[in-house]
Amino acid sequence: MSTKQRFCRVCGQPFRFVFDSQVCTTTCGMRKIRGFDLAYLTELPPDQARARRSVHAAIEDEIFVMKMATASRREGRATRRNLLKVKRMKVAL
């Protein structure tokens, strides 16, 4: 059984993710907020850093698409909920 993993945007460690998480821990989350986003790439060779940047960009795009799809489904449910209810007509036989 395979598990879904991503690389943390701050420390670069692989972690199991939930939907839109980009960092592995709250510590890395705070580091990202403080400006250390993709800081681990400075320690990598340029080719590997470029590849990791493209991986992180693809993950951002994937998260954006998932959020848009979820919002679209939510909007569709809301409009269906607000449609007028049609009463059935009784037909005499």
Wavefront OBJ file of the C-alpha trace (Angstrom):
o trace
v 0.000 0.000 0.000
v 1.495 3.313 -1.040
v 1.187 6.472 1.005
v 0.963 9.940 -0.462
v 3.919 12.091 0.467
v 5.091 15.609 -0.274
v 8.264 17.506 0.493
v 8.020 20.180 3.190
v 8.478 23.684 1.732
v 10.756 24.747 4.597
v 12.948 21.799 5.600
v 12.563 19.560 2.533
v 11.674 16.422 4.490
v 9.009 14.118 3.020
v 5.778 13.929 5.026
v 2.295 12.466 4.679
v -0.060 15.271 3.812
v -3.700 16.156 4.265
v -5.417 17.952 1.355
v -3.707 21.364 1.285
v -0.815 21.080 3.744
v 2.533 22.346 2.466
v 4.658 22.047 5.612
v 5.364 19.057 7.821
v 4.951 20.619 11.280
v 3.723 23.778 12.951
v 7.360 24.752 13.503
v 7.966 24.721 9.756
v 4.687 26.589 9.301
v 5.934 29.407 11.529
v 9.285 29.439 9.737
v 7.435 29.771 6.422
v 5.453 32.722 7.775
v 8.698 34.342 8.977
v 10.189 34.198 5.488
v 12.088 30.904 5.371
v 9.947 29.448 2.586
v 12.083 27.168 0.366
v 15.141 27.963 2.517
v 16.488 24.424 2.247
v 17.061 24.889 -1.495
v 20.166 27.014 -0.854
v 21.961 23.870 0.364
v 21.138 21.836 -2.760
v 22.985 21.829 -6.110
v 21.388 24.230 -8.652
v 19.880 21.493 -10.835
v 18.289 19.725 -7.888
v 17.047 23.045 -6.459
v 15.429 23.921 -9.800
v 13.718 20.511 -9.888
v 12.420 20.901 -6.330
v 11.118 24.414 -7.138
v 9.141 22.996 -10.045
v 7.789 20.226 -7.779
v 6.634 22.824 -5.234
v 5.065 24.935 -8.013
v 3.184 21.872 -9.283
v 1.938 21.142 -5.759
v 0.677 24.727 -5.418
v -1.177 24.387 -8.724
v -2.667 21.050 -7.634
v -3.901 22.549 -4.357
v -5.413 25.516 -6.222
v -7.279 23.209 -8.622
v -8.587 21.054 -5.742
v -9.814 24.151 -3.890
v -11.541 25.482 -7.017
v -13.238 22.119 -7.643
v -14.436 21.973 -4.038
v -15.775 25.539 -4.246
v -17.559 24.709 -7.497
v -19.222 21.660 -5.947
v -20.241 23.717 -2.907
v -21.698 26.429 -5.135
v -23.607 23.839 -7.173
v -25.117 22.333 -4.026
v -26.116 25.780 -2.783
v -27.904 26.634 -6.026
v -29.707 23.279 -6.094
v -30.768 23.824 -2.503
v -32.258 27.204 -3.381
v -34.248 26.029 -6.405
v -37.999 26.146 -6.127
v -39.524 22.941 -4.893
v -42.029 21.517 -7.310
v -45.125 19.859 -5.858
v -46.444 16.797 -7.560
v -49.857 17.028 -9.082
v -52.348 14.383 -8.180
v -53.877 12.797 -11.209
v -57.274 11.133 -10.960
v -57.557 7.882 -12.848
l 1 2 3 4 5 6 7 8 9 10 11 12 13 14 15 16 17 18 19 20 21 22 23 24 25 26 27 28 29 30 31 32 33 34 35 36 37 38 39 40 41 42 43 44 45 46 47 48 49 50 51 52 53 54 55 56 57 58 59 60 61 62 63 64 65 66 67 68 69 70 71 72 73 74 75 76 77 78 79 80 81 82 83 84 85 86 87 88 89 90 91 92 93
